[in-house]
Amino acid sequence: MEPTDFKIASGIMVYLGMLGLSMMEYSSTRKANSPFLLVKNVLQFAIGIVCYWLLGFGFAFGNTKSEFIGEDLFGSEDWLDDSSTHGFDFNYLVLLGTFIVFIVNGAVAEKTQYNAYVIYTICISLFVWPVVVAWTYGEGWLYEAMPGSMIEKGSAVVYTFAGAFAVAGAVLTGRRNGRFGMLRDRYHLHRYGTYVFGAFLTILGLIGIPYFFGTKSGFMFLANLWICGSVSSIVSLKLLTFMCTDLDRHYIAIYQGFMAGMVFITSSSDFTTSWEAALHGLMSGGVFSLGIYGFNWLCIDDVMYMGPTFLFPGIFGGVLPGFIDHNEGVYWGGWETGQVLGANVTGTVTIFFWAVFWGIAIFGAMKILNILNLAPVLIEKGMKRRTEITQKGYQVKKGLKEKKKKHKKRVDSHEDEHEHHGESNREGHHDRDELAQDQ
């Protein structure tokens, strides 16, 4: 199979994974909110394409003399000099970048203003994530200083980054009213069939990410992804539901536990035996389940549990190759072969803190400027019949309060008329009684 075939197929799978994340978001929010939330997704995709075309691609794949960030290829400059490479790289950068944005969406859905989605999409696409790409895929400082690193398959570059940024957003957007209290039953999955179909498409997207880089072991990475995901799903189901009969918990454990397993083994999938993949699945199920319990205990309102699904498995998956690589991992080759371990730990930790820093900076700035959270009435009561979309984003419909006042006045007026009519009737009866007594 030609390398270009891998890139084309992987791009299609990642694109379908984006659709899957959108469908899962649609199913994980209240029915009244879902149509309003989905209106932004293709807009984010379009904004990302323009941002990568103008600056993001140059920052990611331009000449990295500084080993920190690219310095040319902005706005399609000199792309035709190597059109095949630049075309594939641009396509994949856009798809992966949008996949990351949709992961962030899942953590802040139902809590975020329309324009806030646009702002963090621009920031991620224009600068924040292209810099990480420059360090790794663009042969920047992380690639040059630590050539033994095996994080390029996605565990750290994609999943750790996306998960860390998403959790920062989930924390700063706060909790929905009653999410961890008496009203928690209102926040549950809707349209289970849509959620399931979206989960299957997202799983396909998770295969597409390592598929882009081809294979060195006869497609063994595909078998390992399936095995690890399956074991992780089963373990998650048992750990998350042994004392809980909630239907939503079963869906999340089975489907997102499967995803967590695939994320966990992505960077190790090309040089792992099937039995090692199963052990990865056992660990992944535990990590994912502890993440769910931890977020609930800390009352972190991560709407779709993007942290447990992507961040924690991504961190472990970024570090593990340094232990289990059959040639240079410390488990097989001893501590004297610790270059891969050091490279992966350094790369994963650096990417994590980079994402957390910018997540706090971007969401924190929007919070200070009061452009982050939805209006309280929209968060508490939902968006249906109360919301309109203008150039400024979601807002309470104009005249809604006046309509409520008018309705209240009409009700009061009817009540007054009813009382007046009752009094008139009573007076009429009283007059007739007096007349009868006189007669």
JOKA-V976050 format. One line per field, one symbol per residue. burial: I if it has 16 or more other ideal C-beta (glycine too) atoms within 10 Angstrom, else O. Layout:
burial = ???
This chain:
burial = OOOOOIIOOIIOIIIIIIIIIIIIIIIIIIOIIIOIIIOIIOOIIOIIIOIIIOIIIIIIIIOIOOOOIIOOIIOOOOIOOOOOOIOIIIIIIIIIIIIIIIIIIIIIIIIIIIOIIOIIIIIIIIIIIIIIIIIIIIIIIIIOOIOIIIIIIIIIIIIIIIIIIIIIIIIIIIOIOOIOOOOOOOIOIOOOOIIIIIIOIIIIIIIIIIIIIIOOOOOIIOIIIIIIIIIIIIIIIOIIIOOOOOOOIOIIIIIIIIIIIIIIIIIIIIIIOOOIIIIIIOIIIOIIIOIIOOIIOOOIIIIIIIIIIIIIIIIIIIIIIIOIIOOIIIOOOOOOIIIIIOIIIIIIOIIIOIIIOIIIOIIOOIIOOOIIIIOOOIIOOIIOOIIOOOOOIIIIOOOOOOOOOOOOOOOOOOOOOOOOOOOOOOOOOOOOOOOOOOO
